[in-house]
Amino acid sequence: MIPSLSSPERRRSHALLLAALAAISVSGGARAEDTVRQVLPGAQPAVAPQQLTREKAPDQSEIERFCSNIADAARDRRYALQAEELKQLQAGIDQRMKALDEKKAEYESWLKRREVFLARAEESVVKIYAGMKPDAAAERLAIVNADLAAAILMKLDSRKAGVILNEMDQKAAATLTGIMASAARRVDPS
């Protein structure tokens, strides 16, 4: 809410506003060093612009001396900050390497246990299929995953595997033979 001014106050504020606008229009607009100051009733009068003195700008030689004096200190500080950052990064890398080594050891342990288990399981599965009648083994191996069936057939005696493949469907036997042939290659086909 704007307080209402009395008639003389209103006239005085209009006159000040018009005077300010006239000064701006005469001077061609406000310059950077000209500032508008508000004078409140009962306040001290503003200092006239002539009374203000500007400090002398430092000449170029003073600036160059200052910069050259702090250059070594600034460089040393920058190097110290970079060294500290490198130490922090190295600590982070060391921590990650330790965690990676722990995971690697855990994975290798798991892999060894898995290989031992698979070796035992393969031996027992191969013995089971070796003891089966060829027609029953062919029927079961046709249902099993083709890679697993091919691995079992490769572990069997070649005569027994041949008889089982002879009892199988032609399409399943061809698929298993292709897998066994590609697994027996010494060179990686890819």
GITALIN-V10988 format. One record per pair of residues at least 6 apart in sequence whose ideal C-beta (glycine too) atoms are under 6 Angstrom apart, sorted by sequence separation. I is the first residue (numbers start at 1). J is the second residue. D is the distance in whole Angstrom. If there is no record, write none. Layout:
# GITALIN-V10988
I/J/D ; I/J/D
This chain:
# GITALIN-V10988
24/30/6 ; 39/46/6 ; 129/137/5 ; 141/149/4 ; 153/161/5 ; 165/173/5 ; 37/46/5 ; 129/152/6 ; 126/152/6 ; 130/156/6 ; 138/164/5 ; 142/168/6 ; 150/176/5 ; 154/180/6 ; 137/164/5 ; 149/176/6 ; 126/155/4 ; 134/163/4 ; 138/167/4 ; 146/175/6 ; 150/179/4 ; 130/160/6 ; 134/164/5 ; 138/168/4 ; 142/172/5 ; 150/180/5 ; 135/167/5 ; 134/167/5 ; 146/179/6
